[in-house]
């Protein structure tokens, strides 16, 4: 298990990391996700031993490794640039780490041959490193890191250099590899799709802090802060105030103009500013208001409409002046058998959503 306890770092009076606390169990595929400047790369370098924190600790299976140099940590890194040695052969790149271990030549050869076979790198052996495509270079970098059988493999957004087809393939192969080895993989990225495809859990970072550490589904379905909700997918936001509560429901005022019902699943700190967030795909459009007491329904006018493959997006201006985006599937009738109603710009419509579809989140 890797434990990060109260890890902090400043650089020229700028906070890089602010008391980061994360626990990563052995055998987990974990992702640090966040925009540029969020602190995720600095955190990766501290885990790897390439940079020191100002305060806090890093523990690996109970051992404090905070001050250990990189070469004494049982942690290997695949950098985003792959960092292969161009003057070495493919085989020499793969076996590089083994040269610093006290093992026999025959054992080293066995491990290298098994690794080459595992990653299907035999066709690359006669070639110069600079002659190889990015996918082959990526596999060599992985092989070089994993041949040492580290307790933790750090991956520094290493998929971003691949084209889309190879990236999709390597997501599958990386996840499959991690499960086969039962190793701990830690992936550092600003790419939402990579993090959601790979991570068992994700720590979403901004300005040196972790906003939420949860499964991909929990982050998407139940964001805890405005930043998380805004970073992960499309969202409609309203300023929100809880003005009442009864029979398991909150009465919430949006933008000081609209009132909705919301299922009261948890308590909220009355001292903290709240937003109400609802995803476009959870809003439906109708010609008449919903009379279902479990639905929120408001009148508006379609001011814009766009086609985006699977979805069509309606931009609806409510009577209050608020612009709300609704997304509906273009091919829903294929599974439901119900004909689709297409609305046009200028039509008066109603937007409707379930009282369980939105969330109150902190600013």
C-alpha positions as CSV (number, residue, x, y, z in Angstrom):
1,X,0.0,0.0,0.0
2,X,1.1,3.5,-0.8
3,X,0.2,6.2,1.7
4,X,0.5,9.9,1.0
5,X,0.2,11.9,4.2
6,X,-0.2,15.7,4.4
7,X,2.2,16.2,1.5
8,X,2.9,19.8,0.8
9,X,5.2,21.8,-1.5
10,X,5.7,25.4,-2.4
11,X,7.7,26.9,-5.3
12,X,8.6,30.5,-5.2
13,X,5.7,31.2,-2.8
14,X,3.2,29.4,-5.1
15,X,1.5,26.4,-3.5
16,X,2.2,23.3,-5.6
17,X,0.7,20.8,-3.2
18,X,-1.4,21.5,-0.2
19,X,-1.6,18.7,2.4
20,X,-2.4,15.8,0.0
21,X,-3.8,12.7,1.7
22,X,-4.4,9.6,-0.4
23,X,-4.2,5.9,0.2
24,X,-3.6,3.5,-2.7
25,X,-4.0,-0.2,-1.9
26,X,-1.7,-2.8,-3.5
27,X,-3.0,-4.1,-6.8
28,X,-5.1,-1.0,-7.7
29,X,-5.1,1.0,-10.9
30,X,-5.2,4.5,-9.6
31,X,-5.3,7.8,-11.6
32,X,-4.4,11.4,-10.7
33,X,-6.5,13.6,-13.0
34,X,-6.4,17.3,-13.3
35,X,-5.6,20.3,-15.6
36,X,-2.1,21.7,-16.1
37,X,-0.9,23.3,-12.9
38,X,-3.0,21.1,-10.6
39,X,0.1,19.6,-9.0
40,X,-0.2,16.0,-10.3
41,X,3.2,16.0,-12.0
42,X,4.9,17.3,-8.9
43,X,3.2,14.6,-6.9
44,X,4.3,11.9,-9.3
45,X,7.9,13.2,-9.1
46,X,7.8,13.0,-5.3
47,X,6.4,9.5,-5.4
48,X,9.2,8.5,-7.8
49,X,11.9,10.2,-5.6
50,X,12.8,12.8,-8.2
51,X,11.6,15.7,-6.0
52,X,11.3,16.3,-2.3
53,X,8.2,17.7,-0.5
54,X,8.5,20.5,2.0
55,X,6.4,18.6,4.5
56,X,4.4,15.3,4.8
57,X,5.3,11.7,4.3
58,X,5.2,9.0,1.6
59,X,4.9,5.4,3.0
60,X,5.3,2.2,0.9
61,X,4.0,-0.8,2.8
62,X,4.6,1.0,6.1
63,X,8.1,2.1,5.3
64,X,8.8,5.9,5.1
65,X,10.4,6.4,1.7
66,X,10.0,10.2,1.7
67,X,13.8,10.9,1.9
68,X,14.9,7.8,-0.1
69,X,16.6,8.5,-3.4
70,X,14.8,7.2,-6.5
71,X,17.2,4.3,-7.1
72,X,16.4,2.9,-3.7
73,X,12.6,2.9,-4.1
74,X,10.9,-0.1,-5.6
75,X,9.1,2.2,-8.0
76,X,9.6,2.5,-11.8
77,X,8.4,5.3,-14.1
78,X,7.3,5.4,-17.7
79,X,7.6,9.0,-18.7
80,X,5.4,10.7,-21.3
81,X,8.4,11.1,-23.6
82,X,9.2,7.4,-23.1
83,X,12.9,8.4,-22.4
84,X,14.4,5.6,-24.3
85,X,18.2,5.6,-25.0
86,X,18.6,6.2,-28.8
87,X,22.2,4.9,-28.8
88,X,21.2,1.6,-27.2
89,X,19.6,-1.3,-29.0
90,X,16.0,-2.4,-28.2
91,X,17.4,-5.3,-26.1
92,X,19.8,-3.0,-24.2
93,X,17.0,-0.6,-23.4
94,X,14.8,-3.4,-22.0
95,X,17.6,-4.9,-19.9
96,X,19.0,-1.5,-18.6
97,X,17.6,-1.8,-15.1
98,X,18.8,-5.3,-14.6
99,X,22.4,-4.2,-15.1
100,X,22.2,-2.7,-11.6
101,X,20.9,-5.8,-9.9
102,X,22.9,-8.6,-8.5
103,X,21.7,-11.4,-10.9
104,X,23.6,-13.8,-13.2
105,X,23.9,-13.3,-16.9
106,X,21.7,-16.4,-17.6
107,X,19.0,-15.0,-15.3
108,X,19.1,-11.6,-16.9
109,X,18.9,-13.2,-20.4
110,X,15.9,-15.3,-19.3
111,X,14.0,-12.3,-17.9
112,X,14.8,-10.2,-21.0
113,X,13.6,-13.0,-23.4
114,X,10.4,-13.5,-21.4
115,X,9.7,-9.8,-21.5
116,X,10.3,-9.5,-25.2
117,X,8.0,-12.4,-25.8
118,X,5.3,-11.0,-23.4
119,X,5.3,-7.6,-25.1
120,X,5.7,-9.2,-28.6
121,X,8.7,-7.1,-29.3
122,X,10.8,-9.6,-31.4
123,X,10.1,-7.8,-34.7
124,X,11.6,-4.6,-33.2
125,X,14.9,-6.1,-32.1
126,X,16.8,-5.6,-35.4
127,X,15.7,-1.9,-35.7
128,X,17.2,1.3,-34.3
129,X,15.1,3.0,-31.6
130,X,14.6,6.0,-33.9
131,X,13.1,3.8,-36.6
132,X,10.3,2.6,-34.4
133,X,6.8,3.9,-34.3
134,X,5.4,5.4,-31.1
135,X,3.4,2.3,-30.1
136,X,6.6,0.1,-30.3
137,X,8.5,2.7,-28.3
138,X,5.7,2.8,-25.7
139,X,5.9,-1.0,-25.3
140,X,9.7,-0.9,-24.9
141,X,9.4,1.7,-22.2
142,X,6.8,-0.4,-20.4
143,X,9.0,-3.5,-20.8
144,X,12.0,-1.7,-19.4
145,X,10.0,-0.5,-16.4
146,X,8.2,-3.8,-15.6
147,X,11.2,-6.1,-16.1
148,X,12.3,-5.0,-12.6
149,X,9.0,-6.2,-11.1
150,X,8.5,-2.9,-9.2
151,X,5.9,-2.6,-6.4
152,X,4.5,0.5,-8.1
153,X,4.6,1.5,-11.8
154,X,4.1,5.3,-12.4
155,X,2.8,6.2,-15.9
156,X,3.2,9.9,-16.8
157,X,0.3,10.5,-19.3
158,X,2.2,8.1,-21.5
159,X,-0.7,7.4,-23.8
160,X,-1.1,11.0,-25.1
161,X,1.6,10.6,-27.8
162,X,-0.2,7.7,-29.4
163,X,-2.8,8.2,-32.2
164,X,-6.4,7.4,-31.3
165,X,-6.5,3.9,-32.6
166,X,-3.3,2.9,-30.7
167,X,-4.4,4.7,-27.6
168,X,-7.7,2.8,-27.5
169,X,-5.8,-0.5,-27.9
170,X,-3.2,0.3,-25.3
171,X,-5.9,1.3,-22.7
172,X,-7.2,-2.2,-23.0
173,X,-3.7,-3.8,-22.9
174,X,-2.6,-1.6,-19.9
175,X,-5.7,-2.6,-17.9
176,X,-5.3,-6.2,-18.8
177,X,-1.6,-6.1,-18.0
178,X,-2.2,-4.6,-14.6
179,X,-4.8,-7.3,-13.7
180,X,-2.5,-10.1,-14.9
181,X,0.5,-8.8,-12.8
182,X,-1.7,-7.8,-9.8
183,X,0.6,-4.8,-9.6
184,X,-0.1,-1.2,-8.5
185,X,-0.3,1.2,-11.4
186,X,-0.5,4.9,-10.9
187,X,-1.5,7.0,-14.0
188,X,-1.0,10.7,-14.2
189,X,-3.1,12.5,-16.8
190,X,-5.2,15.5,-17.8
191,X,-7.2,13.3,-20.2
192,X,-10.6,12.5,-18.8
193,X,-11.2,9.5,-21.2
194,X,-7.9,7.9,-20.3
195,X,-8.5,8.3,-16.5
196,X,-12.1,6.9,-16.7
197,X,-11.1,4.0,-18.9
198,X,-8.2,2.9,-16.7
199,X,-8.8,4.0,-13.1
200,X,-10.3,1.8,-10.4
201,X,-10.3,5.1,-8.5
202,X,-9.5,8.7,-9.5
203,X,-8.2,11.6,-7.5
204,X,-9.3,14.8,-9.2
205,X,-6.9,17.6,-8.5
206,X,-6.9,21.4,-8.9
207,X,-4.5,24.0,-7.5
208,X,-2.5,21.4,-5.4
209,X,-5.6,20.0,-3.7
210,X,-7.6,16.8,-4.2
211,X,-11.3,17.8,-4.7
212,X,-12.6,14.2,-4.8
213,X,-11.2,10.7,-4.7
214,X,-13.7,8.1,-5.9
215,X,-14.5,5.6,-8.5
216,X,-15.1,7.0,-12.0
217,X,-18.8,6.3,-11.7
218,X,-19.1,8.2,-8.3
219,X,-17.2,11.1,-9.7
220,X,-19.5,11.4,-12.7
221,X,-22.7,10.5,-10.9
222,X,-22.1,12.4,-7.7
223,X,-19.6,15.2,-8.0
224,X,-18.9,16.9,-4.7
225,X,-17.7,20.3,-5.9
226,X,-18.3,22.8,-8.7
227,X,-14.8,22.1,-10.1
228,X,-15.4,18.3,-10.3
229,X,-18.8,18.7,-11.9
230,X,-17.5,21.2,-14.4
231,X,-14.4,19.2,-15.3
232,X,-16.2,15.9,-15.8
233,X,-18.7,16.1,-18.7
234,X,-21.2,18.8,-19.6
235,X,-23.3,20.4,-16.9
236,X,-26.0,23.0,-16.3
237,X,-25.3,25.1,-13.2
238,X,-27.6,27.2,-11.0
239,X,-26.9,29.1,-7.8
240,X,-28.8,27.2,-5.1
241,X,-30.4,27.8,-1.7
242,X,-32.2,25.2,0.4
243,X,-35.4,26.9,1.5
244,X,-37.3,24.0,3.0
245,X,-37.3,20.3,3.8
246,X,-40.2,17.8,4.1
247,X,-40.8,14.1,3.7
248,X,-37.4,13.3,2.5
249,X,-37.2,16.2,0.0
250,X,-35.5,19.5,-0.2
251,X,-37.2,22.6,-1.6
252,X,-34.4,24.4,-3.4
253,X,-34.4,27.9,-4.9
254,X,-32.4,28.3,-8.1
255,X,-30.9,31.6,-9.1
256,X,-33.4,33.2,-6.7
257,X,-36.1,32.7,-9.3
258,X,-37.0,29.0,-9.7
259,X,-38.0,26.4,-7.2
260,X,-37.4,22.7,-7.5
261,X,-37.8,19.5,-5.4
262,X,-34.7,17.4,-4.8
263,X,-34.4,14.1,-3.0
264,X,-32.7,14.7,0.4
265,X,-29.9,12.0,0.2
266,X,-27.5,13.9,2.5
267,X,-27.0,16.9,4.7
268,X,-25.3,20.1,3.6
269,X,-23.2,22.6,5.5
270,X,-25.4,25.8,5.7
271,X,-22.3,28.0,5.8
272,X,-21.0,26.9,2.4
273,X,-22.1,28.2,-0.9
274,X,-24.1,25.7,-3.0
275,X,-24.7,25.2,-6.7
276,X,-27.3,22.9,-8.3
277,X,-26.0,20.8,-11.2
278,X,-28.0,18.9,-13.8
279,X,-26.5,17.1,-16.8
280,X,-28.0,17.9,-20.3
281,X,-28.7,14.2,-21.0
282,X,-30.9,14.0,-17.9
283,X,-33.2,16.7,-19.2
284,X,-36.1,15.9,-21.6
285,X,-38.0,18.2,-23.9
286,X,-41.8,18.1,-24.2
287,X,-44.6,20.2,-25.8
288,X,-46.6,20.2,-22.6
289,X,-45.5,20.4,-18.9
290,X,-45.0,17.2,-16.9
291,X,-47.7,16.5,-14.3
292,X,-45.6,13.9,-12.6
293,X,-44.9,15.1,-9.0
294,X,-41.5,13.5,-9.2
295,X,-40.5,15.7,-12.1
296,X,-39.3,19.3,-12.2
297,X,-40.8,21.2,-15.2
298,X,-40.2,24.7,-16.6
299,X,-41.4,26.6,-19.7
300,X,-39.0,28.0,-22.2
301,X,-38.1,28.6,-25.9
302,X,-35.6,26.8,-28.1
303,X,-33.1,29.4,-29.2
304,X,-30.5,27.0,-30.8
305,X,-30.2,23.3,-31.8
306,X,-27.1,21.3,-32.8
307,X,-26.6,17.8,-34.1
308,X,-23.7,15.8,-32.5
309,X,-23.9,12.2,-33.7
310,X,-25.5,10.2,-30.9
311,X,-27.1,13.3,-29.4
312,X,-29.0,16.4,-30.5
313,X,-28.5,19.4,-28.2
314,X,-31.3,21.9,-27.5
315,X,-30.5,25.3,-26.0
316,X,-33.6,26.4,-24.2
317,X,-34.1,29.9,-22.7
318,X,-36.4,29.7,-19.7
319,X,-39.0,32.4,-18.8
320,X,-36.5,33.5,-16.1
321,X,-33.9,34.2,-18.8
322,X,-31.7,31.3,-17.8
323,X,-30.2,29.3,-20.7
324,X,-30.4,25.5,-20.2
325,X,-28.9,22.8,-22.4
326,X,-30.8,19.5,-22.9
327,X,-29.4,16.5,-24.8
328,X,-31.6,13.8,-26.3
329,X,-30.5,10.6,-28.1
330,X,-31.0,10.7,-31.8
331,X,-31.6,6.9,-32.1
332,X,-33.5,6.2,-28.9
333,X,-36.4,4.8,-30.9
334,X,-34.2,1.8,-32.0
335,X,-34.4,0.4,-28.5
336,X,-37.6,2.0,-27.1
337,X,-39.7,1.7,-30.2
338,X,-41.2,5.2,-29.4
339,X,-41.1,7.7,-32.2
340,X,-38.8,10.7,-31.6
341,X,-40.3,14.2,-31.4
342,X,-37.9,16.7,-33.0
343,X,-38.3,20.3,-31.9
344,X,-37.2,23.3,-33.9
345,X,-35.6,26.6,-33.0
346,X,-38.3,29.1,-32.0
347,X,-40.7,26.5,-30.5
348,X,-42.2,27.0,-27.0
349,X,-41.4,23.9,-25.0
350,X,-41.0,22.5,-21.5
351,X,-37.9,21.1,-20.0
352,X,-38.4,18.3,-17.5
353,X,-36.1,16.3,-15.2
354,X,-36.5,13.9,-12.3
355,X,-36.1,15.1,-8.7
356,X,-33.3,12.5,-8.4
357,X,-31.4,13.6,-11.5
358,X,-29.5,16.7,-10.2
359,X,-27.1,17.3,-7.4
360,X,-26.3,20.0,-4.9
361,X,-22.6,20.7,-4.9
362,X,-20.2,22.9,-3.0
363,X,-18.6,25.9,-4.7
